[in-house]
Structures are given as C-alpha cells and as structure tokens.
Amino acid sequence: MTTFIIEGGHQLKGSIQPQGAKNEALQILCAVLLTPEIVTIHNIPDIIDVNKLISLLQNLGVKINKIGSGSYTFQADDINLKYLESPEFKEDGKGLRGSIMIVGPLLARFGKGYIPKPGGDKIGRRRLDTHFEGFINLGAKFRYNREDHFYGVEADRLKGTYMLLDEASVTGTANIVMAAVLAEGTTTIYNAACEPYLQQLCKMLNRMGANISGVGSNMLIIEGVDALKGTEHKMLPDMIEIGSWIGLAAMTKSELTIKNVSWDDLGQIPNVFRKLGITVERSGDDIHIPAHKDGYEIQNYIDGSILTVSDAPWPGFTPDLLSIVLVVATQARGAVLVHQKMFESRLFFVDKLIDMGAKIILCDPHRATVIGHDFKSTLKGTTMTSPDIRAGVSLLIAALSAKGTSTIHNIEQIDRGYERIDERLRAIGAKIKRVS
C-alpha cells in the first residue's frame, strides 16, 4: 500500500495543466474495437484505470504503439475472441468498471461480447441493466452465470430499433451507441446521456464513417453502416480535475491558473463554484483563481434559504465534484446542503473531515449539511484512508489546507483517476511526499 504524507497550510502558486479526461478515455479506447484500421488517440491520461483498459485491449489482441506522451495508435485487426472466455479475462475484466464498454463494440463487430461483473469505486449501486436492455432491444440474446458473475450477449446481426432508456446512463448510452453504429437499419435512443465526453465519442464515430445525428441532445438517431474506418482523435481535458483544482486554490488561498480547460464544455462547474463565493475568472481558454485572502461566502437563494448543491445528468452538475464542493464548503462563510442524488455511499467519507474539525451534519446517505469555518478555525492534520477516487482527492485538498501533517493511505484509489498528482502539486508549491 502506498501513502501520501502532506504538510498542510502552505499557499500554492503557478499554473497547472489538466490531464486528458478519464471518463472520455474509457469510452474512446473501447471504440477502437469497431474497426480493423488504425485509430490514433491523443491526450490519453497516464492513470491506473486507463492503463488497465489499455492492457485489457492488448490482451484481446489489439496492436498498441505509444508514439508520444499521451499519444497511441491502436489497431484491432486480429482480435483473440478466445481470451474472452479465459480465466485471465475474468480476472482482468472485473478489476475495472470501464471494462463493461468493450461489450458493445465486440457484439457489433464479432457477434458476441462477454464481461465479468466489473469493479470500480465503492460508491453504491451502479447497475448494468441499461447496457444489457439496450443490447437486447437491438436483438442480442443475454445470459448471466450467477456462479461466477459472468455476463454475455450474442447476436448474428444486430437490428436497429427505437428505445427509451430507463436512465440517462453515460456508459450505458456509449455502449449502446457503439453497438448500434454497425446494426442493420435505424436505431433511435431517447433519454440518451448527452455529456461532452459522449459527444466526443459520437463525433469520433462519425469521422470513422458512422451516421449519428442529434449529438448533444437526449435523442440520438443512428443509421447503421457496414463497416468503420480508422481516424485520429484528441481527448478533452478532464473537467473533474479542473473542478478539483478550483477547490484546491480556494481552500489553500492560492492564486492558480488552470490551463486549456475547454470552457465551452464545463457546463455548470464554474457557476456552482461561484455560488460558493469563489472567484472564477476566464482568461482565453484558461481559468484564473485569485488568492482568496478574505475567504469566500456562500450565496443563499433569493428568499434567504440555504443553498443546495445537487447532482444531475448533464447539463446538470456532475456527481463526481460533489465531494470537492463539500470540502470547499468547510471553510466558507455560510452553510450549504450537499445532496448526492445518484449514489448512496459517496458521502460516507465525511467522518474523516469531521475528525479534522469540519462542521458537517450527515443527514442521511444522500445529504450532508456543511457549516463553514470562514478560516477562523483551520482543519487539523490527521491520518486517513482514501475510499474512492473523488473522496480521496477531496481528503487530499483538505490535508493541503490543514494545520499540521496528514497521512493518506490507499492512495492507489487517487492514482486511478489523477495522473502523477504528487509531482504536479509539488511543482506549484505543495509539500507532499509519496512513500511505500
């Protein structure tokens, strides 16, 4: 197990470049399975979850060549389908939540796709029904081996159809889209997710020869084609990391510039942090956060009632940043209700913040009320364990703002989603050390 030792209470200064988007990478990398031609992808983040998926693709027979920092070529012209039924695949696949998205491309191109029950963050139920109901609607036969939690779908040729998704699942929509692009006829997906990363996937597939319309809306219409060709694609910056750096700047009263953020794809993120009283300035395609020497004050609603920050499917506020909002609120002037609607275990890390001196009332698994200290009382350094990617980074931000030294164990969880985070933080003045 690897650990971070953090000396808190230091102001940071400088600029930081966000990595490529983790959630986009997991979709885009699976799409290389849809063509035997070469696909070149740039701005791939060097993080555990993405590297696991690249390794899984390599084991499937995809030819992978690193051509530069964050840039790879992929060619899926000799896929080893026997690997899908091997004990090795059952072990490799279950260690990564994103592995579910290989099923759609494999089903579309080869007529079968298998996956063990995937792992990932322990943040509550994350059901797979939307994925498999979509495949069944397209004509696939579904089977599930309860003994070893192994899912499978098979079809000679998928057929386009109309479907209304029971939830606007991002990974579910991506998986169904990747299956439908090679299906016979027209597929209409209503209540589709429309996140920027899904838009990126659809644009890439269209460049490969797919025929997808309605991109950016909640209704996608896909005219099936016989085959797709190669393409080149560059990933967006990671919006969750961008939000994390905004929170870090505010909590440490630091002046930071976040470079090349793709402002037009940030949606509600700048607005939500402004409601918490944080100054978020646009400078070209950069974000500038001035040092908040006098702190920051949470805005109440017009009628004076307490601000509520809650998550929702795009264009609502992403659930991945609610833990950052919660930490930032611990030093604000005022109070906020954080309502995590989409996952029921994501707020359970607040006990660690309470141990550090934060004023938080955990109302139930979905809601927490935070009463800010206004920096009149600093958080205290402590020893804690990272439960998942986003909570881990939230605890790291709390530790960097705290008085004294903090220890965070199980930082492999943070490494799953953040590239060389300790090196990049040291470059802007953070006192952070990685130890085994």
N, C-alpha and C positions, 0 to 999 in steps of 0.2 A: 504493500500500500504506500502511496506517495502522499506527501503532506506539504502544505504551504505554511511558512512562518511569516507573519505580517507584522511589521511595526507601524502602527497607525498614527494618525494625527499630522501627517505631512501634506502640505499643499503640492499639487502637481502642476505642470505647465508644459505646453507644447502642442503638438498635433499628433493625431493617430488615424491610421487608415483602416477602415473596416474590412474584414475578410469577405470572401465570397459567401453567398447565402447558403447556409446548411440545408434549409428546407427546400430550396430550389435544387440544390445539388442531388439530393436523394431521388428527385423525380427525373431530372435531366439525365443522370447516369443510367437509369433503368431504360430510358428511351433508346439508348444505343443498340439495344437488343432487337429493335424493329427493322434494322437494315443490315445487309451484308457489307455495305460500303463503309468507308472511313468517316467517323464523326470526330471533329476536333472541338474540344471544350476548354475554355479559358476561365481563370479566376476561381478554380476549384479550391476550397479551403482545406488545409492540411490538418484535419481533425480526426479523432478516433472513429466516429460514426461513418464519415465519408470514406476513410481509408479501409474500413471493414467492408463497405459495399464494393469498393474497387477490387479488393481481394476476392470477394464472392464472385464478381463478374469474371475475374481471371480464372478462378476455379471452374467456371462454366465454359471456359474456352475462348473468352473474348481476348483478342490480342491488344495489349495495352502498352503504350510507349509514352514516357514522360519527355516532353520536348522543351520544357522550361518551367520556371517556378509557377505552380498552379495551372500549368497547361499540359494536356494529354491528348493523344489520339486513341480512339477505340475502334476496333473492327470485329464485328460479331459474325464472321463468315464461316466459322467451323465450331458450332456450339455442341458441347458434350451433354446431351439430354440425360444420359445415364447418371450423371452426377446428381441430378435432382432426386434420385431415389436412393442415394448413398447415405450411410451413417454420418459421413463427413458433412454433407449438406444439412442434415437435420441439426447438427451441432452449430455449424456456421450461421445458418439462417435464423436461429432462434435468439442469437445474441444482438440482433439489430432490428429495431422497429421498421425502418425503411425498407427492409428486405421484402415486405409484402408487395412492393410496387414492381417487382420483377414478374409477377404473375400475369398481369395484363398483357405486356409485350410478348411473353412466351406463349400465352394462349392464342394471341392473334396470329403470330408468325408460325408457330410449330404445333398448334392444336392442343397443347396441354401446359399447365402450369401448376407447380406444387410449392408449398411453403410450410415449414413448421410454425407453430404458434410463436410470433415474433416477440422479442423483449422490448427494451427501451426504458423510459422513465417510469417509476412507480408513482404515478400521479392520479390514480383512479382508473376506472374502466375506460378502455379505448377499444370499442368493439369493431369487428371487421365485417359486420353484416352488410353495410353499404357496398363494399367492394364486391362481395360474392353475389349479392342480389343483382347487382349490375351485370355481372358475367352471366348469371342465369337468364336474365332478360334478353341477353344477346344470343342465347341458345346453348350455353355451356351446361354440361352435367356436373353437379357438385358432389363431392364426397368428403367425409371427415372421419378420420380414425381417432376415436376418443382415447384409445390406449396410449398413443404417443403424440397426441395433439398435432396431427398432420393433416393439412388441408390440400385438396386437389380439385382442379377444374379441367374438363376436357371437351373438345368440340372439333368436328371435322372442318367446319367453316362457320364463323360467327355471322349472324344476320342482324342488320340494323333494325332498330325499334324505337318507340317512344318510351321514356321512363321518367318518373318523378321521384327524385331521391328523397329518402326519409329524413336525411340531414345533409347540410351543405358541407360534407366532409372534403377537405382539401386532398388528402391522399386517396380517398375513395373516388373523387372526381378524376384525378390524374390517372388512376389505374384504369378506370372505365374508358376514358378518352383514348388512352394508349391501346386498349383492346379494340375500340370502335373504328380507329382510323383504317384498319385493314379488313373490317367487316363488309359483308355484301349489303349494299343499299344505304339507306339514310338512318342515322341514329340521332334522336333528339334527347338531350339531357336537360331537364328542368330542375330548378333548385340546385344548380351546379355551384360549386365554390368558384369565386372569381378573384382570388388573391393575385397580386402581381407575379408571384412565382408560378402560379398556374397559367397566367397569361404568357409568361416566358416560355413555358413548355409548349403551349399551343402555337405560338409564333415559330418556335423551332421546328415543330412537326410540320407546319405549313411550308417552311423552307425546304423540308425533306420531301415534299410532294403531297402531303395530306391536304384535305379540304375541310377546314374547320371555320365556321362563321359564328358570330356572336361573342367573340373573345372579349373578356372584360365584363360580360353580363352574366346573369344567372341562368341563361338559356343558351346552350351550345348546340349547334346543328352540324353534324359530321357526315359528309358524303364519303363513303368508303372507297378506297383505292386498292389496286392490286399489289403495289409494292412501294416502298420508300427508298430514297437515295441518301447519300451522305450529306453533311453540312458542317458549318462552323458556328459556334455559339459562345457568347460571353455571359457569365452569370452576374446578376445584380449584387450589390453589396448587401450584407446581412442586416436587415432592419432591426433585429433583436439585439445585435451587438451595438448598433447605433444608439438605440434606447438605453442600453446598459451604460454607454459612455456618457450620455446626457446625465443620467442618475449619479454616476461617479463624480462628475465635475461639480454637481450641486452639493453632494454630501461632503466633499473634501474642500469646498470653497475655492475650487481651482478654475483657472482660465484655460479652456481647452478648445481646440479646433478639430472637428471631425471631418475628414477629407472625403470628397467624392461620394456623397451619400445617396445620390439619385432622389432628390427631393420629391419629385412628382410621384414616386412610388411609396412614400412614407405614410400616406393616409392621415389617420388621426393622431399619430405619435407625437409630432411637435405640439399640437393643440392640447393634448392631455397633460404633457409636462408643463405647458404654460398655465394650465388651470391649477397646477400645484405651486405656482408662483415662480417657476424657473424661466429665466430669460433665454429664449432660443432664437438666435439671430441667423438669418440666411445671408450667406456671402457667396454669390455664384452658386456652385453646387456643393458648397461646404456648409457645415453648421458651426457657428461660433457660440460658445458658452462663456460669458464673462464671469469673473470671480464674484460669487455672491457673498461679499464681505458682511452685509447686514442680514443675511439669511434670505428666506423666501416664504411667502404667505399664501396659503391655500385659499382659492376663491370659493366662497359659498355660492349657492344658487341665488337668483334674483330675489326670491322671497325670504332669504336668510337661512334656509335649511342647509344641512350639511351636504357637502359634495359627495357624490357616489361615483366611483370609477369601476366600471364593469367591462367584461369582455363580451365579444360578439363576433360572428363570422364577418369577414371583410365585406363592406368597408368599415365595420366596427373595429374597436380596439383589440389588438391581438392578446390572447390569454398568456402568451409567453412573456409579456412585460409586466404583468400584474404584480409579480414578486418584487420587481425593481421599483414599481410605484410604491409598494408597501414600505420598503426600506427607506426610500427617499422621504416619505411622509413622516418618518420617526423624528426628523429634525426640522420639520416645517413649523411655521406658525399656524395654528389651527388644527382641525381634525378632518378626517376623511373616512368614508366607508368603502372598503375594497370588497367587491362582490365577484367572486370567481364562479361563474355560472357553468362553465364547460367541464371542469374536472373537480372531483370532490376531495382530493388528497393534497392539493397543491399548496394549501396554506398551513400545513402542519409543521413547517419549519419555523413558525413564529415563536415557538418556545425558546429557540436559541437566541432570537433577538430580545426577548423578554429577559433572558439571563444576562444580556449585555446592558440592560437598563432601559429598553424601549417600553413605551406605554401602549400596549396593544391588547384589545379585548377580542378574543376569538369567539365570535357569536355562535358559529356552527361550522361544519366542514367547508362551507362556501363563502362565509362572510367574516371579515375582521374590521374592527374599528380602530384606527390609529390616532392617538393624541400626540401631536408633535411637541418636541422639547424646545424648539426655536434656538437650538445650540446653547441654551442656558445650562443644560446638563448633557455632557458628552456620553456616548456609548462607551462601555468598558471592554477591553480586550478579554477574550476567553478562548476556551478550546471547544471545537465543534466538528461535526461531520457533515459533508455535503450529501444531501439526499437525492438530488437530481440536478440536471444542468442549470436550470434557471434559478432555483433556490440556492445552488452553490455559488453562482456569481453574485447573487444578492447578499449572501453572507460575506463574500469577499469584499464587496463595496462597503458593507457595514464595518468590517475589520479595518479597512484602509482609512475610515473616518474616525475610528475609535481611539480612545486613550489607552496606551499600553500595547502589549504584544498579544496577538491572537494566533491560534493554531487551527488550521482547517484540514481535517483528514479526508480520505476518499476523494481526492481531487481528480481522479480519473473521470469522475462524473463531469467536472468542469471541462476537462480536456476533450470530452466527447463533442462539445459544441463550440469551443473557443480555441483558436489557433495560437500557440506559443504565448499564452496570455501573460505569463510572468515576465517574459522578455520584453514584451511590448509595454507593459506597465512600468517596468524599470526604466525604459527609455524616456518616460515622461516624469520620472522622479519618485516612483513608488518604492518603498522599502519592502520587498517581497523576495522570499527565498524558497526554492523547491528542494525538499530533502526526501530521501527514501527511508 
